Amino acid sequence: MKTILITFLLLLSSSTFASHIVGGEVYYDSLGNDTYRVTFEVYRDCSGSAYDNPLQYTVFTGSGVQFSTYAIPLPTPDTLPIIYDDPCVTPPNDICIERAIYIDTIILPATADGYKIVYQRCCWANNIQNITDPGQWGLTIETDVPGTTLVGQFDNNCARFNNYPPIVLCSNLTLTFDHSATDIDGDSLVYSMCTPPTVDLGPSGATAEPNPEYAPPYADLTWEPGYTGAQPWGAGSNVTIDPQTGMMDITPNLVGSYVAGVCVEEYRNGVLINRKTRTFGFRVVTCEVELPIEVSLLGAGTLIEGCSAAGFIIERTEADTSLTVQVLVSGTATNGVDYNALGSSITIPTGVFSDTISIVPYGDGITEGSETVEFSIIVENPCENSFDTTTAFLTIQDYVPMTISWGDSINICDEIGEYGLVWCSVQNGLPPYSYTWAPTPYLNNDTISFPATDLQPNLTEMSVNVIDACGQNISSGLIPVYNQCPCQVPNVITMNGDNVNDEFIIRNIEDYDRVQVQIFNRWGNLVFETDNYQNNWKGYDKSGKQLEAGVYTYVVTPDSDKYEYDDQEKTRYTAHGFVHIIK
């Protein structure tokens, strides 16, 4: 197979940083009682000048006044491994990056404006091409300890980045890197590409290790034309970082040496309380990468016997020769029995970049449960004189016939302009489902509503037919639709014998099979009751004696053989109130 030339982005090696650090960051943890554990992570190339021993740093007040200087003895540095999994890529063998982690414990009494922790070191190498006068400017590592004005009496814990950037990555090939940080206080973190802070430490080295550090505020590095903090590798390259997640995509394409910065801001209750920068030097070199071949699933990952099909697609990026690959089919489904037979090899002709292998499961009607198909291609790996296997998977399942359930009946009141709601529920089969409601066409949905104007004589019952993605169908039974309005109960009857308003007439009782009526006097005693009211009560008690004039309480409870009420509907249709008997 052919190869292409790919550029790599590397942390600056010994050829670039003859005597300089590569980058670093600082963070701190609150230990309580105004005590903080301060950690500096400083990176340098292995063959450069030695680490500072001790590392000297300075704490300034929030107003920029020096508070104190400190010194930390050099710990034992560790060498960072070069991790790159592609056997077709051989990274340069002169890359060696060391990391020293300096830890100190200091006391910072609570103040309104807080503190700034700073470490400075000369200088960037002269061959850094994206900043102006690199040998004149040094690295500034800083972070803020917010004061009580921002965080009250609660101590802050500084955010720290979770991962060290990869030493090797390809350009013209996007690297996705998790540049997120952790904040144990739960503060909101916002990420961005940014311009690192710096100070003029001079080319002579006389101020290579300022003690104390220069007081803030600090200048930004000055970019050469065509470079910015957001695009430190130049306009021909590309870098983005997600402000919420810190996920970073880098596609550099210019050979050379560069400086870049990533900032993280801490927000608490919407207020910015800290901002720090991770600063690194990088360079870009060129190496060879073998072109890949891939296999992937084409279509759904789950197939239904006798219903659906899918396939595997083999793709390559060069097609100037024919390519024969071995095929290995395995899994719990049987090749040629549960699906169409597949051969043991595939040849992709010259000029063809991909080939598709179809999988069609057979519908044998036998219950076999879920079965798997594992499709692998085996191709020679010229990088290691071995063979690579690339695999894709799918699942074959039995077709389970649909079942359907639906509401028994619907009641709706045309007098008050109600809408009816009718539904069905389908299980099994293969979604998506198509719903056809009858007799009047409604929306293709499992739940529909219709106005009271569709009632009798136009609509007395409904049904639905459902078709699934396999073309199978199922229908509901008939769903009766009834006009059933709430009872309207009078609040006055007159017992003067003029045949006007002499009876307790309840409207809409004809919509129900039975209506129970109970009348109570003002002491709560039941004075009249019937389970099948016929609009014929004239103010008599249970013994037939005429009641005294006054206010009585009624409870009217309708019931129907054609409709089963749930608790909410019983509450809705049961009427409570007062009736005034006048003589």
Secondary structure, DSSP 8 states (H G I E B T S, - for coil): --EEEEEEEEE--TTT-SS-EEEEEEEEEEEETTEEEEEEEEEEETTSS---SSEEEEEEETTS-EEEEEEE-----EEE------TT----TT--EEEEEEEEEEE----SS-EEEEEEE----TTB-SBSSGGGB-EEEEEEE--HHHHTT------EESS---SEEESSS-EEEE--EE-TT--EEEEEEE--EE-B--TTSTTSS-SS---S--EE--B-TT--SS-TT-TTSEEEE-TTT-EEEEE----EEEEEEEEEEEEETTEEEEEEEEEEEEEEEEEEEE--EEEEEES-SEEETTT--EEEEEEES--SS-EEEEEEEESSS-BTTTB----SEEEE-TT--EEEEEE-B---------EEEEEEEEEEETTTTEEEEEEEEEEEE-----EEEE-S-EEE-TTTT-EEEEEEEEESS-S--EEEEESS---SSSEEEEEGGG-TTS-SEEEEEEE-TTS-EEE---EEEEE----B--SEEE-SSSSSS-S---BTGGGSSEEEEEEE-TTS-EEEEESS--S---SB-TTS-B--SEEEEEEEEEE-SS----HHHHHHH-EEEEEEEE-
